[in-house]
Amino acid sequence: MSEIPHKKRISKTFLIIAGEASGDTHGAGFICSLKKEYPGCSVYGIGGELMRKEGMELLYSIDRMAILGIAEVIKHLPFLRKVFHTLIEETVQRKPDAVILIDYPDFNIRLARKIRRRFENRIKIMYYISPQVWAWRKKRIHTIAKYCDAMAVVFPFEKELYKETGLKVKFVGHPLLDTVKPSLSKEDFFKKHGFNPENPVIGLLPGSRHQEIVRHLPEMLKAMDKLRTEMKNIQVIIGKATNIPEDTYNAIFTLSGQSVLLSEDVYDIMHHSSVVVVSSGTATLETAIAGTPMVIVYKMAAFTYFVAKRMVSLPYIGLVNIVHGSKIVPELVQDNVNEQNICREVGALLSDEKTYRETRKILNKTRSLLGEPGASNRAVELLVEVLSAGG
């Protein structure tokens, strides 16, 4: 009888932590690749529905972990402490071969520190998708290097940031290149939602957290109402975050007095809308990959904004503008997130054909700036290297 390959003979256990909706998407891809490399492996931790569908045991769901803002974090500290201690207890019991941390920096860096101090090198720690150390709190680079064994970065410029630390770093490309694809053709999308193909469609993507939606969506809706007085033929659709209950949106619709289409087909909205109004975050990069002109918005609690403004060192908030290194699409931040400004920026894109065409042309270059598809496979290859090195 031929010998079973080494990776098929050993059942491994992995702890994975993803605290936000984008992390759930990236984590699901990682688990899919992980199970090809280690068939029969056990995966547990914090994630979302996509990671659960890939076979992960959820100790906690991202629905409860996506906490935004300083005040909200303080309010939820007892819960976060409980989660933290549960993870440590589970780590003692299960003794995972490796811990994979996906972004979510404040929680994940603290967890890496605790696990490294308690278990030394007996448990390997890999970070997949670096925190945005290039934007704020750059000292975290050295903390991450101290407590982690490897880092898989998704932007080419991130590798250079860790160069002096001695940490094993690999640019794996961006996982969005594998996931940002429409499920419907433009014709079928228009037919499904009853849209007139001759008229513009505006997609509204208010965010994936409850706080983002209640801050952004009312202003977006008021802006669309105002825009209709100037362009009566606009058609509007809202992208629903899968982790947010429909009641959250319905309550806002009731207050606004508007009846608007709500759809979970977010990638279709990104690809087939004429313009997208989008909350700053991963969705801006997804919309850029789709090649659709957009207006980026972001509003947070006043105190959180006061602190963040003094800590962030970048001239832009949108990932698409950061990746391109210039202001490709307009950004509206804090008090500038209002119906007048949103209406003006969307109206400008729809009415200025030359600017619109040039914006699309630049956005269509986004994919080439993010590496090659197959990020999760390369991230798992890095994990295999770490586990093979032992220590």
C-alpha positions as CSV (number, residue, x, y, z in Angstrom):
1,M,0.0,0.0,0.0
2,S,1.4,3.4,-0.9
3,E,2.1,5.8,1.9
4,I,-0.5,8.4,2.6
5,P,1.0,11.9,1.9
6,H,2.2,13.6,5.1
7,K,-0.4,16.4,5.0
8,K,-3.2,13.8,4.8
9,R,-1.9,11.8,7.8
10,I,-1.8,14.6,10.3
11,S,-5.0,16.2,11.5
12,K,-4.3,19.8,12.5
13,T,-6.3,22.3,14.5
14,F,-6.4,26.0,13.7
15,L,-7.8,29.0,15.6
16,I,-8.9,31.9,13.3
17,I,-10.1,35.3,14.3
18,A,-11.9,37.6,12.0
19,G,-14.0,40.4,13.6
20,E,-15.6,42.1,10.7
21,A,-17.7,41.4,7.6
22,S,-14.7,41.8,5.2
23,G,-12.7,39.4,7.4
24,D,-15.4,36.9,7.1
25,T,-15.1,37.0,3.3
26,H,-11.3,36.7,3.4
27,G,-11.4,34.1,6.1
28,A,-13.8,31.9,4.1
29,G,-11.4,31.8,1.2
30,F,-8.5,31.0,3.5
31,I,-10.3,28.1,5.2
32,C,-11.2,26.7,1.7
33,S,-7.5,26.7,0.8
34,L,-6.5,25.5,4.2
35,K,-8.7,22.4,3.9
36,K,-7.2,21.5,0.6
37,E,-3.7,21.6,2.2
38,Y,-4.8,19.9,5.5
39,P,-7.8,17.7,4.8
40,G,-9.7,16.8,7.9
41,C,-8.3,19.8,9.9
42,S,-10.3,21.4,12.6
43,V,-11.0,25.1,12.5
44,Y,-12.6,27.2,15.2
45,G,-12.7,30.8,16.4
46,I,-14.5,34.0,15.5
47,G,-16.0,34.6,12.1
48,G,-19.2,34.9,10.1
49,E,-21.7,32.9,8.1
50,L,-19.3,32.5,5.2
51,M,-16.6,31.0,7.4
52,R,-19.2,28.7,9.1
53,K,-20.2,27.4,5.7
54,E,-16.6,26.5,5.0
55,G,-16.7,24.3,8.1
56,M,-15.5,26.6,10.9
57,E,-16.9,26.2,14.4
58,L,-18.0,29.6,15.5
59,L,-17.3,30.4,19.2
60,Y,-18.5,33.9,18.5
61,S,-20.0,35.6,15.5
62,I,-18.8,38.8,13.9
63,D,-22.3,40.1,14.4
64,R,-21.3,40.7,18.0
65,M,-17.7,41.7,17.3
66,A,-18.0,44.5,14.7
67,I,-17.9,47.4,17.3
68,L,-17.2,50.8,15.9
69,G,-15.9,53.8,17.8
70,I,-14.2,54.5,21.1
71,A,-17.4,55.0,23.1
72,E,-18.9,51.8,21.7
73,V,-15.7,49.8,22.6
74,I,-15.8,51.1,26.1
75,K,-19.4,50.1,26.4
76,H,-18.7,46.6,25.3
77,L,-15.5,46.0,27.2
78,P,-17.1,43.4,29.6
79,F,-18.2,41.3,26.6
80,L,-14.9,41.7,24.8
81,R,-13.0,40.6,28.0
82,K,-15.3,37.5,28.1
83,V,-14.6,36.7,24.5
84,F,-10.8,37.1,25.1
85,H,-10.7,34.8,28.1
86,T,-12.9,32.2,26.4
87,L,-10.4,32.1,23.5
88,I,-7.5,31.6,25.8
89,E,-9.3,28.8,27.7
90,E,-10.2,27.1,24.4
91,T,-6.5,27.5,23.3
92,V,-5.4,25.7,26.5
93,Q,-7.8,22.9,25.9
94,R,-7.5,22.5,22.1
95,K,-3.8,23.3,21.7
96,P,-4.1,24.6,18.0
97,D,-1.1,24.1,15.7
98,A,-1.5,27.7,14.6
99,V,-3.5,30.9,15.2
100,I,-4.4,32.9,12.1
101,L,-5.4,36.6,12.8
102,I,-7.3,38.5,10.1
103,D,-7.0,42.3,10.5
104,Y,-9.1,43.4,13.5
105,P,-6.0,44.9,15.1
106,D,-6.7,46.0,18.7
107,F,-8.2,42.7,19.7
108,N,-5.9,40.5,17.6
109,I,-2.6,42.1,18.5
110,R,-3.5,41.7,22.2
111,L,-4.5,38.1,21.6
112,A,-1.2,37.4,19.8
113,R,0.7,38.9,22.8
114,K,-1.1,36.7,25.3
115,I,-0.7,33.5,23.3
116,R,2.9,34.1,22.6
117,R,3.7,34.8,26.3
118,R,1.7,31.9,27.6
119,F,2.6,29.2,25.0
120,E,5.9,30.6,23.7
121,N,6.7,29.1,20.2
122,R,4.6,25.9,20.8
123,I,1.7,27.6,18.9
124,K,2.6,29.5,15.6
125,I,0.9,32.8,15.0
126,M,0.3,34.2,11.5
127,Y,-1.3,37.5,10.6
128,Y,-3.3,37.5,7.3
129,I,-4.1,41.0,6.1
130,S,-2.1,43.6,8.0
131,P,-3.7,46.2,10.1
132,Q,-3.4,49.6,8.5
133,V,-0.2,50.5,10.2
134,W,0.7,52.7,7.2
135,A,-2.2,55.0,8.2
136,W,-2.0,55.2,11.9
137,R,-0.1,53.9,15.0
138,K,2.9,52.7,13.1
139,K,4.6,51.5,16.3
140,R,2.3,48.4,16.0
141,I,4.7,47.2,13.3
142,H,7.2,46.2,15.9
143,T,4.6,44.8,18.3
144,I,3.3,42.5,15.5
145,A,6.8,41.4,14.6
146,K,7.5,40.6,18.2
147,Y,4.6,38.3,18.7
148,C,3.9,36.8,15.3
149,D,5.8,34.3,13.2
150,A,4.7,35.6,9.8
151,M,2.6,38.2,8.0
152,A,0.7,37.8,4.7
153,V,0.2,41.3,3.3
154,V,-2.3,42.2,0.5
155,F,-0.9,45.5,-0.7
156,P,2.5,45.5,-2.4
157,F,3.7,48.6,-0.4
158,E,3.1,46.9,2.9
159,K,6.0,44.4,2.6
160,E,8.5,47.2,2.8
161,L,7.0,48.4,6.1
162,Y,8.0,45.2,7.9
163,K,11.4,44.9,6.2
164,E,13.5,46.1,9.1
165,T,11.7,44.0,11.7
166,G,13.0,40.6,10.6
167,L,9.4,39.2,10.5
168,K,8.7,36.7,7.7
169,V,6.5,38.7,5.2
170,K,4.9,37.7,2.0
171,F,2.9,39.7,-0.5
172,V,0.1,37.3,-1.5
173,G,-2.0,39.7,-3.6
174,H,-5.5,40.9,-2.6
175,P,-8.2,38.2,-1.9
176,L,-10.8,40.6,-3.4
177,L,-9.5,39.7,-6.9
178,D,-11.0,36.3,-6.4
179,T,-14.3,37.3,-5.0
180,V,-15.5,40.6,-6.6
181,K,-17.6,39.2,-9.4
182,P,-21.2,39.8,-10.4
183,S,-23.7,37.0,-10.2
184,L,-25.9,38.5,-12.9
185,S,-25.4,40.0,-16.3
186,K,-26.3,43.7,-16.5
187,E,-29.4,42.8,-18.5
188,D,-30.6,40.3,-15.9
189,F,-29.8,42.7,-13.1
190,F,-32.0,45.4,-14.6
191,K,-34.7,42.9,-15.3
192,K,-34.6,41.4,-11.8
193,H,-35.1,44.9,-10.2
194,G,-37.4,46.3,-12.8
195,F,-35.0,49.0,-13.9
196,N,-35.1,50.9,-17.1
197,P,-31.8,50.3,-18.9
198,E,-31.9,53.8,-20.5
199,N,-31.8,55.5,-17.0
200,P,-29.0,55.7,-14.5
201,V,-28.9,53.5,-11.4
202,I,-27.4,54.7,-8.2
203,G,-26.2,52.1,-5.7
204,L,-26.1,53.0,-2.0
205,L,-23.7,51.0,0.2
206,P,-24.0,52.5,3.7
207,G,-21.7,50.0,5.5
208,S,-21.6,46.6,7.1
209,R,-21.9,47.8,10.8
210,H,-25.1,49.0,12.5
211,Q,-23.6,52.3,13.4
212,E,-22.4,53.0,9.9
213,I,-25.8,52.3,8.4
214,V,-27.8,54.6,10.9
215,R,-25.3,57.4,10.3
216,H,-24.9,57.2,6.5
217,L,-28.2,55.8,5.1
218,P,-30.5,58.7,6.1
219,E,-28.2,61.3,4.5
220,M,-27.9,59.1,1.4
221,L,-31.7,58.8,1.1
222,K,-32.2,62.6,1.5
223,A,-29.6,63.2,-1.1
224,M,-31.4,60.9,-3.6
225,D,-34.7,62.7,-2.9
226,K,-33.0,66.0,-3.6
227,L,-31.3,64.6,-6.8
228,R,-34.7,63.5,-8.1
229,T,-35.7,67.1,-8.3
230,E,-32.8,67.6,-10.8
231,M,-32.7,64.2,-12.5
232,K,-36.2,62.6,-12.4
233,N,-35.1,59.4,-14.1
234,I,-32.6,58.1,-11.5
235,Q,-33.1,54.7,-10.1
236,V,-31.9,53.8,-6.6
237,I,-30.9,50.5,-4.9
238,I,-29.4,49.8,-1.5
239,G,-26.9,47.1,-0.8
240,K,-27.9,45.1,2.4
241,A,-25.1,43.8,4.6
242,T,-25.9,40.1,5.3
243,N,-25.0,40.4,9.0
244,I,-27.5,43.3,9.5
245,P,-31.2,42.6,10.1
246,E,-33.7,44.0,7.6
247,D,-35.5,45.8,10.4
248,T,-32.5,48.2,10.7
249,Y,-33.1,49.4,7.1
250,N,-36.9,49.3,7.4
251,A,-36.8,51.7,10.4
252,I,-34.8,54.2,8.4
253,F,-37.1,53.8,5.4
254,T,-40.1,54.6,7.6
255,L,-38.5,57.7,9.0
256,S,-37.4,58.9,5.6
257,G,-40.8,58.2,4.0
258,Q,-39.1,56.5,1.1
259,S,-39.6,53.1,-0.4
260,V,-36.3,51.9,-1.8
261,L,-35.1,48.6,-3.2
262,L,-33.0,46.6,-0.8
263,S,-30.8,43.8,-2.1
264,E,-28.0,41.5,-0.8
265,D,-26.6,41.3,-4.4
266,V,-23.9,43.8,-3.5
267,Y,-21.4,42.8,-6.1
268,D,-24.1,43.1,-8.8
269,I,-24.9,46.6,-7.5
270,M,-21.2,47.5,-7.6
271,H,-20.8,46.3,-11.2
272,H,-24.0,47.5,-12.8
273,S,-24.8,50.8,-11.1
274,S,-23.9,54.0,-12.9
275,V,-22.5,55.5,-9.6
276,V,-22.2,54.1,-6.1
277,V,-22.3,56.1,-2.9
278,V,-20.2,53.9,-0.5
279,S,-19.1,53.9,3.1
280,S,-15.3,54.1,3.4
281,G,-13.7,50.6,3.9
282,T,-13.3,47.5,1.9
283,A,-16.3,48.2,-0.2
284,T,-14.5,51.2,-1.8
285,L,-11.8,48.8,-3.1
286,E,-14.5,46.3,-4.2
287,T,-16.3,49.0,-6.2
288,A,-13.0,50.1,-7.7
289,I,-12.3,46.5,-8.9
290,A,-15.8,46.6,-10.4
291,G,-14.7,49.8,-12.3
292,T,-17.6,51.9,-11.1
293,P,-17.3,55.6,-10.3
294,M,-18.2,56.3,-6.7
295,V,-18.5,58.9,-3.9
296,I,-17.0,57.8,-0.6
297,V,-18.6,58.9,2.7
298,Y,-17.8,58.3,6.3
299,K,-19.2,59.6,9.5
300,M,-18.3,58.5,13.1
301,A,-19.0,59.6,16.6
302,A,-17.7,63.1,17.3
303,F,-15.2,62.0,20.0
304,T,-13.9,59.1,17.9
305,Y,-13.4,61.5,14.9
306,F,-11.6,64.0,17.2
307,V,-9.1,61.3,18.3
308,A,-8.8,59.7,14.8
309,K,-8.1,62.9,13.1
310,R,-5.0,63.4,15.3
311,M,-3.7,59.9,14.8
312,V,-4.2,59.2,11.0
313,S,-1.4,60.5,8.8
314,L,-2.9,59.9,5.3
315,P,-4.4,62.5,3.0
316,Y,-7.2,60.1,2.0
317,I,-9.7,57.8,3.8
318,G,-10.8,55.7,0.9
319,L,-8.7,52.5,0.1
320,V,-9.2,53.1,-3.6
321,N,-7.5,56.6,-3.4
322,I,-4.8,55.2,-1.1
323,V,-4.0,52.4,-3.5
324,H,-3.9,54.7,-6.5
325,G,-1.9,57.3,-4.6
326,S,-4.2,60.2,-5.6
327,K,-7.8,61.4,-5.2
328,I,-9.4,59.4,-8.0
329,V,-12.9,59.6,-6.5
330,P,-14.5,62.3,-4.1
331,E,-14.5,61.8,-0.3
332,L,-17.0,63.3,2.1
333,V,-16.0,63.0,5.8
334,Q,-17.9,63.7,9.0
335,D,-19.9,67.0,8.8
336,N,-19.5,67.0,5.0
337,V,-21.6,63.8,4.9
338,N,-24.9,65.6,4.1
339,E,-27.6,65.6,1.4
340,Q,-26.3,68.7,-0.4
341,N,-22.8,67.4,-0.8
342,I,-23.8,63.8,-1.7
343,C,-26.3,65.2,-4.2
344,R,-23.7,67.5,-5.7
345,E,-21.0,64.9,-6.1
346,V,-23.3,62.2,-7.6
347,G,-24.9,64.8,-9.9
348,A,-21.5,65.9,-11.1
349,L,-20.4,62.4,-12.1
350,L,-23.7,61.8,-13.9
351,S,-23.7,65.1,-15.8
352,D,-20.0,65.4,-16.7
353,E,-19.4,62.7,-19.3
354,K,-15.7,63.3,-19.7
355,T,-14.9,63.1,-16.0
356,Y,-17.1,60.0,-15.7
357,R,-15.3,58.3,-18.6
358,E,-11.8,59.2,-17.2
359,T,-12.7,58.0,-13.7
360,R,-13.8,54.6,-15.1
361,K,-10.6,54.3,-17.1
362,I,-8.4,54.9,-14.0
363,L,-10.5,52.6,-11.8
364,N,-10.2,49.8,-14.4
365,K,-6.4,49.8,-13.6
366,T,-7.1,48.9,-10.0
367,R,-6.8,45.1,-10.5
368,S,-3.3,45.5,-11.8
369,L,-2.2,47.3,-8.6
370,L,-3.3,44.4,-6.4
371,G,-1.3,41.5,-7.6
372,E,-2.7,38.3,-9.0
373,P,-5.7,36.1,-8.0
374,G,-5.1,33.3,-5.6
375,A,-4.3,35.2,-2.4
376,S,-5.7,32.6,0.0
377,N,-3.7,29.8,-1.6
378,R,-0.5,31.8,-1.2
379,A,-1.4,32.7,2.4
380,V,-1.8,29.1,3.2
381,E,1.6,28.3,1.5
382,L,3.1,30.8,3.9
383,L,1.4,29.1,6.9
384,V,2.8,25.7,5.7
385,E,6.3,27.3,5.6
386,V,5.9,28.5,9.2
387,L,4.6,25.2,10.5
388,S,7.4,23.3,8.6
389,A,10.0,25.5,10.2
390,G,9.0,24.3,13.6
391,G,10.8,26.0,16.5
